[in-house]
Amino acid sequence: MSNEINLTGNEWDIMKIIWAKQPCTLRQICDEINKQHSWTRHAVISFLKRMEIKGAIKVEDSNPKNYRAAFKQDEAIKEELDNTLSRVFDDNPLAMVSYLAKSNKISDEDIEQMIAVLKGGLSDDQ
């Protein structure tokens, strides 16, 4: 994934659908996205066009068109977190974890799991 691709929150919502269902049609995307948002078909098309221009998705010229992600979800997550860590926390992972712990955004169980991960106690697939 290129560092040039910066997804908006709405584009992330669409990407999650595409990653889960790809290849997927416009109708499938609209059906899923409207569980979260009240967007018109035209609005979804506009997002998809911008995402294609950004290089986030690939459009298969079929009837109906099929949409696929241009990169893997884990690559996008890694890049987004790296950018956030750099931009917001000055590349200091301890500052980010400390913020999460103090902000009540994570539970005691989450903290225990994070400690286990840091100690190497969990496998990569958990």
Residue frames as a rotation matrix with the C-alpha (Angstrom) as fourth column:
MET 1
0.584 0.812 0.000 0.00
0.812 -0.584 0.000 0.00
0.000 0.000 -1.000 0.00
SER 2
-0.204 -0.646 0.735 1.33
0.626 -0.664 -0.410 3.40
0.753 0.377 0.540 -0.91
ASN 3
-0.572 -0.069 -0.818 1.82
0.751 -0.446 -0.487 6.10
-0.331 -0.892 0.307 1.70
GLU 4
-0.981 0.191 0.031 -0.07
-0.151 -0.853 0.499 8.37
0.122 0.485 0.866 -0.69
ILE 5
-0.275 0.935 -0.226 -3.39
0.206 0.287 0.936 6.63
0.939 0.210 -0.271 -0.04
ASN 6
-0.994 0.067 0.088 -5.15
-0.104 -0.298 -0.949 8.34
-0.037 -0.952 0.303 2.84
LEU 7
-0.472 0.872 -0.129 -8.59
0.559 0.409 0.721 6.91
0.682 0.268 -0.681 3.45
THR 8
-0.496 0.453 0.741 -11.31
-0.681 -0.733 -0.007 9.00
0.539 -0.508 0.671 5.06
GLY 9
-0.702 0.312 0.641 -13.54
-0.460 0.489 -0.741 7.49
-0.545 -0.815 -0.200 7.73
ASN 10
0.394 0.908 -0.140 -16.29
-0.668 0.178 -0.722 6.93
-0.631 0.378 0.677 5.16
GLU 11
0.272 -0.384 -0.882 -13.84
-0.831 0.369 -0.417 5.27
0.485 0.846 -0.219 2.78
TRP 12
-0.814 -0.517 0.265 -12.71
-0.575 0.648 -0.499 2.96
0.087 -0.558 -0.825 5.60
ASP 13
-0.163 0.843 0.513 -16.35
-0.528 0.365 -0.767 1.93
-0.833 -0.396 0.386 6.05
ILE 14
0.702 0.408 -0.584 -16.59
-0.700 0.244 -0.671 1.04
-0.131 0.880 0.457 2.36
MET 15
-0.164 -0.857 -0.488 -13.20
-0.824 0.391 -0.409 -0.69
0.542 0.335 -0.771 2.33
LYS 16
-0.661 -0.050 0.749 -14.24
-0.606 0.623 -0.494 -2.95
-0.442 -0.781 -0.442 5.21
ILE 17
0.440 0.877 0.194 -17.20
-0.467 0.408 -0.785 -4.09
-0.767 0.255 0.589 3.12
ILE 18
0.609 -0.268 -0.746 -15.05
-0.735 0.161 -0.658 -4.67
0.297 0.950 -0.099 0.06
TRP 19
-0.521 -0.849 0.092 -12.45
-0.812 0.460 -0.359 -6.63
0.262 -0.262 -0.929 2.06
ALA 20
-0.461 0.394 0.795 -15.18
-0.498 0.628 -0.599 -8.81
-0.735 -0.672 -0.093 3.54
LYS 21
0.404 0.838 0.366 -17.10
-0.069 0.427 -0.902 -9.50
-0.912 0.339 0.230 0.34
GLN 22
0.060 -0.377 -0.924 -14.74
-0.876 -0.463 0.132 -9.04
-0.478 0.802 -0.358 -2.59
PRO 23
-0.954 -0.013 0.299 -15.35
0.196 -0.783 0.590 -9.15
0.227 0.622 0.750 -5.37
CYS 24
-0.339 0.881 -0.331 -18.54
0.693 -0.005 -0.721 -7.22
-0.637 -0.474 -0.608 -4.74
THR 25
-0.267 0.386 0.883 -21.01
0.832 -0.371 0.414 -5.24
0.487 0.845 -0.222 -6.77
LEU 26
-0.794 0.078 0.603 -22.30
-0.186 -0.975 -0.120 -1.74
0.579 -0.208 0.789 -6.21
ARG 27
0.250 0.968 0.016 -25.59
-0.398 0.088 0.913 -3.20
0.882 -0.235 0.408 -4.99
GLN 28
0.392 -0.161 -0.906 -23.82
0.682 0.712 0.169 -5.33
0.617 -0.684 0.389 -2.39
ILE 29
-0.713 -0.698 -0.067 -21.82
0.593 -0.549 -0.589 -2.34
0.375 -0.459 0.805 -1.18
CYS 30
-0.551 0.579 0.601 -24.93
-0.448 -0.813 0.373 -0.15
0.704 -0.063 0.707 -0.99
ASP 31
0.454 0.762 -0.461 -26.89
-0.020 0.526 0.850 -2.84
0.891 -0.377 0.254 0.86
GLU 32
0.150 -0.487 -0.861 -24.16
0.900 0.428 -0.086 -3.18
0.410 -0.761 0.502 3.48
ILE 33
-0.814 -0.549 0.190 -23.23
0.439 -0.795 -0.419 0.49
0.381 -0.257 0.888 3.85
ASN 34
-0.302 0.782 0.545 -26.85
-0.381 -0.623 0.683 1.46
0.874 -0.001 0.486 4.38
LYS 35
0.414 0.314 -0.855 -26.83
0.637 0.571 0.518 -0.59
0.651 -0.758 0.037 7.58
GLN 36
-0.221 -0.623 -0.751 -24.52
0.949 -0.315 -0.018 2.15
-0.225 -0.716 0.660 8.93
HIS 37
-0.818 -0.141 -0.557 -25.26
0.025 -0.977 0.210 5.23
-0.574 0.157 0.803 6.82
SER 38
0.317 0.933 0.172 -28.21
0.451 0.012 -0.892 6.64
-0.834 0.361 -0.417 4.88
TRP 39
-0.525 -0.620 -0.584 -26.29
-0.273 -0.527 0.805 7.23
-0.806 0.582 0.107 1.69
THR 40
0.645 0.666 -0.375 -27.77
-0.546 0.058 -0.836 7.37
-0.535 0.744 0.401 -1.78
ARG 41
0.678 -0.356 0.643 -26.50
0.602 0.771 -0.207 5.11
-0.422 0.528 0.737 -4.52
HIS 42
0.758 -0.368 0.538 -24.98
0.237 -0.612 -0.754 8.20
0.607 0.699 -0.377 -6.15
ALA 43
0.673 -0.517 0.529 -23.04
-0.739 -0.506 0.444 9.04
0.038 -0.690 -0.723 -2.97
VAL 44
0.556 -0.458 0.693 -21.58
-0.021 0.826 0.563 5.53
-0.831 -0.328 0.450 -2.86
ILE 45
0.715 -0.276 0.642 -20.61
0.698 0.228 -0.679 5.79
0.042 0.934 0.355 -6.54
SER 46
0.772 -0.426 0.472 -18.84
-0.289 -0.896 -0.336 9.09
0.566 0.123 -0.815 -5.79
PHE 47
0.558 -0.576 0.598 -16.88
-0.663 0.125 0.738 7.49
-0.500 -0.808 -0.312 -2.94
LEU 48
0.586 -0.307 0.750 -15.95
0.394 0.917 0.067 4.52
-0.708 0.256 0.659 -5.14
LYS 49
0.808 -0.293 0.510 -14.72
0.420 -0.320 -0.849 6.80
0.413 0.901 -0.136 -7.94
ARG 50
0.644 -0.588 0.489 -12.52
-0.694 -0.718 0.050 8.75
0.322 -0.372 -0.871 -5.51
MET 51
0.510 -0.434 0.743 -11.22
-0.427 0.622 0.657 5.53
-0.746 -0.652 0.132 -4.02
GLU 52
0.734 -0.244 0.634 -10.36
0.621 0.620 -0.480 4.21
-0.276 0.746 0.606 -7.48
ILE 53
0.766 -0.451 0.458 -8.50
-0.029 -0.736 -0.676 7.45
0.642 0.505 -0.577 -8.30
LYS 54
0.536 -0.551 0.639 -6.58
-0.840 -0.273 0.468 7.13
-0.083 -0.788 -0.610 -5.01
GLY 55
-0.241 -0.617 -0.750 -5.61
-0.643 0.680 -0.353 3.59
0.727 0.397 -0.560 -5.96
ALA 56
-0.508 0.095 0.856 -7.46
-0.803 0.306 -0.511 2.03
-0.310 -0.947 -0.079 -3.02
ILE 57
0.185 0.650 0.737 -9.75
-0.131 0.760 -0.637 -0.15
-0.974 0.021 0.226 -5.13
LYS 58
-0.930 -0.334 -0.152 -9.74
-0.219 0.173 0.960 -1.87
-0.295 0.926 -0.234 -8.50
VAL 59
0.091 0.990 -0.107 -12.83
-0.618 -0.028 -0.786 -2.00
-0.781 0.137 0.609 -10.67
GLU 60
-0.732 -0.235 0.639 -13.40
0.257 0.773 0.580 -5.01
-0.631 0.589 -0.506 -12.88
ASP 61
-0.561 0.505 -0.656 -15.14
-0.779 -0.590 0.212 -4.04
-0.280 0.630 0.725 -16.09
SER 62
-0.923 0.385 0.011 -17.87
0.377 0.895 0.239 -6.65
0.083 0.225 -0.971 -15.97
ASN 63
-0.471 0.837 0.278 -21.64
-0.584 -0.532 0.613 -6.45
0.661 0.126 0.740 -15.92
PRO 64
0.968 0.129 0.217 -22.29
0.055 -0.946 0.318 -5.55
0.247 -0.296 -0.923 -13.18
LYS 65
0.172 -0.951 0.258 -18.94
-0.434 -0.308 -0.846 -4.03
0.884 0.034 -0.466 -12.22
ASN 66
0.730 -0.065 -0.680 -17.05
0.570 0.608 0.553 -5.79
0.378 -0.791 0.481 -9.47
TYR 67
0.562 -0.518 0.645 -14.98
-0.588 -0.799 -0.130 -3.95
0.582 -0.306 -0.753 -6.89
ARG 68
0.614 -0.488 -0.620 -11.85
0.657 0.751 0.059 -5.31
0.437 -0.444 0.783 -5.21
ALA 69
0.860 -0.435 -0.268 -9.38
-0.073 -0.623 0.779 -3.86
-0.505 -0.650 -0.568 -2.75
ALA 70
0.741 -0.660 -0.127 -6.05
-0.271 -0.120 -0.955 -2.86
0.615 0.742 -0.267 -4.26
PHE 71
-0.461 -0.875 0.150 -4.24
-0.504 0.119 -0.855 -3.85
0.730 -0.470 -0.496 -1.04
LYS 72
-0.256 0.305 -0.917 -4.71
0.565 0.817 0.114 -6.16
0.784 -0.489 -0.382 1.91
GLN 73
0.718 0.643 0.267 -6.58
0.122 -0.493 0.861 -5.03
0.686 -0.586 -0.432 5.00
ASP 74
0.694 -0.487 -0.530 -3.66
0.669 0.166 0.724 -5.75
-0.265 -0.857 0.441 7.33
GLU 75
-0.366 -0.819 0.443 -1.41
0.913 -0.408 0.001 -3.54
0.180 0.404 0.897 5.16
ALA 76
-0.007 0.467 0.884 -3.90
0.226 -0.861 0.456 -0.67
0.974 0.203 -0.099 5.41
ILE 77
0.913 0.353 -0.204 -4.24
0.247 -0.079 0.966 -1.08
0.325 -0.932 -0.159 9.17
LYS 78
0.252 -0.906 -0.340 -0.47
0.932 0.133 0.337 -1.15
-0.260 -0.402 0.878 9.64
GLU 79
-0.493 -0.452 0.743 -0.02
0.700 -0.714 0.030 2.00
0.517 0.535 0.668 7.55
GLU 80
0.340 0.716 0.610 -2.87
0.106 -0.674 0.732 3.82
0.934 -0.184 -0.305 9.30
LEU 81
0.908 -0.023 -0.418 -1.51
0.418 0.107 0.902 2.94
0.024 -0.994 0.107 12.74
ASP 82
-0.081 -0.997 -0.010 2.04
0.989 -0.081 0.123 3.86
-0.123 0.000 0.992 11.74
ASN 83
-0.342 0.017 0.939 0.80
0.451 -0.874 0.180 7.22
0.824 0.486 0.292 10.45
THR 84
0.703 0.664 0.255 -1.22
0.044 -0.398 0.916 7.84
0.709 -0.633 -0.309 13.62
LEU 85
0.645 -0.543 -0.538 1.70
0.746 0.292 0.599 6.84
-0.169 -0.787 0.593 15.82
SER 86
-0.399 -0.852 0.340 3.96
0.909 -0.417 0.022 9.23
0.123 0.317 0.940 13.95
ARG 87
-0.320 0.336 0.886 1.53
0.294 -0.854 0.430 12.13
0.900 0.398 0.175 13.56
VAL 88
0.583 0.724 0.369 -0.22
-0.159 -0.344 0.926 12.05
0.797 -0.598 -0.085 16.94
PHE 89
0.989 -0.143 -0.031 2.22
0.076 0.320 0.944 10.35
-0.125 -0.937 0.327 19.30
ASP 90
0.530 -0.835 -0.151 5.60
-0.848 -0.521 -0.094 11.43
0.000 0.178 -0.984 17.84
ASP 91
0.204 -0.401 -0.893 6.52
-0.416 0.790 -0.450 7.80
0.886 0.463 -0.006 17.08
ASN 92
-0.744 -0.404 0.532 6.21
-0.633 0.172 -0.755 6.90
0.214 -0.898 -0.384 20.76
PRO 93
-0.286 0.675 -0.680 4.23
-0.009 0.708 0.707 3.66
0.958 0.208 -0.196 21.14
LEU 94
-0.664 0.016 -0.748 4.34
0.727 0.248 -0.640 3.95
0.175 -0.969 -0.176 24.94
ALA 95
-0.906 0.354 -0.233 2.53
-0.264 -0.902 -0.343 7.30
-0.331 -0.249 0.910 24.72
MET 96
-0.442 0.771 -0.458 -0.17
-0.655 0.072 0.752 5.71
0.613 0.633 0.473 22.56
VAL 97
-0.273 0.306 -0.912 -0.67
0.427 0.888 0.170 2.72
0.862 -0.343 -0.373 24.86
SER 98
-0.851 -0.080 -0.519 -0.62
0.515 -0.321 -0.795 5.00
-0.103 -0.944 0.314 27.91
TYR 99
-0.784 0.610 -0.117 -3.31
-0.621 -0.768 0.155 7.19
0.004 0.194 0.981 26.34
LEU 100
-0.236 0.723 -0.649 -5.48
-0.338 0.565 0.753 4.16
0.911 0.397 0.111 25.61
ALA 101
-0.452 0.000 -0.892 -5.08
0.675 0.654 -0.341 2.81
0.584 -0.756 -0.296 29.12
LYS 102
-0.888 0.035 -0.458 -5.93
0.333 -0.638 -0.694 6.15
-0.316 -0.769 0.555 30.75
SER 103
-0.803 0.558 -0.210 -8.84
-0.588 -0.684 0.431 6.99
0.097 0.470 0.877 28.45
ASN 104
-0.335 0.666 0.667 -10.99
-0.356 0.566 -0.744 4.01
-0.873 -0.486 0.048 29.43
LYS 105
0.172 0.334 -0.927 -11.03
-0.985 0.024 -0.173 2.94
-0.035 0.942 0.333 25.76
ILE 106
-0.218 -0.287 -0.933 -9.71
-0.356 0.913 -0.197 -0.49
0.909 0.290 -0.301 26.70
SER 107
0.797 0.588 0.141 -10.84
-0.391 0.324 0.861 -2.93
0.461 -0.741 0.488 29.35
ASP 108
0.276 -0.673 0.686 -8.77
-0.829 0.195 0.525 -4.64
-0.487 -0.713 -0.504 32.02
GLU 109
0.569 -0.018 0.822 -9.00
0.234 0.962 -0.140 -7.80
-0.789 0.273 0.551 29.90
ASP 110
0.940 -0.250 0.233 -7.61
0.163 -0.271 -0.949 -5.86
0.300 0.930 -0.214 26.90
ILE 111
0.495 -0.787 0.367 -4.70
-0.850 -0.527 0.015 -4.69
0.182 -0.319 -0.930 29.04
GLU 112
0.304 -0.351 0.886 -3.99
-0.436 0.775 0.457 -8.24
-0.847 -0.525 0.083 30.19
GLN 113
0.769 0.024 0.638 -3.98
0.488 0.623 -0.611 -9.43
-0.412 0.782 0.468 26.58
MET 114
0.852 -0.495 0.172 -1.68
-0.241 -0.662 -0.709 -6.58
0.465 0.563 -0.683 25.57
ILE 115
0.323 -0.743 0.586 0.74
-0.891 -0.031 0.452 -7.53
-0.318 -0.668 -0.672 28.34
ALA 116
0.426 -0.115 0.897 0.68
0.061 0.993 0.098 -11.13
-0.903 0.013 0.430 27.15
VAL 117
0.925 -0.091 0.368 1.38
0.370 0.004 -0.929 -10.02
0.083 0.996 0.037 23.58
LEU 118
0.668 -0.699 0.256 4.26
-0.641 -0.715 -0.279 -7.83
0.378 0.022 -0.926 24.73
LYS 119
0.126 -0.602 0.788 5.70
-0.769 0.443 0.461 -10.75
-0.626 -0.664 -0.408 26.68
GLY 120
-0.562 -0.340 -0.754 5.34
-0.799 0.460 0.387 -12.97
0.216 0.820 -0.530 23.62
GLY 121
-0.733 0.268 0.625 2.67
-0.280 0.719 -0.636 -15.11
-0.620 -0.641 -0.452 25.23
LEU 122
0.383 0.914 0.136 0.14
-0.153 0.207 -0.966 -15.04
-0.911 0.349 0.219 22.39
SER 123
-0.305 -0.427 0.852 0.53
0.756 0.435 0.489 -16.40
-0.579 0.793 0.190 18.89
ASP 124
-0.952 -0.173 -0.252 0.31
-0.006 -0.813 0.582 -14.04
-0.305 0.556 0.773 15.89
ASP 125
-0.701 0.711 0.060 -3.17
0.236 0.151 0.960 -15.27
0.673 0.687 -0.274 14.92
GLN 126
-0.125 0.680 -0.722 -4.86
0.992 0.105 -0.072 -14.14
0.027 -0.725 -0.688 18.15
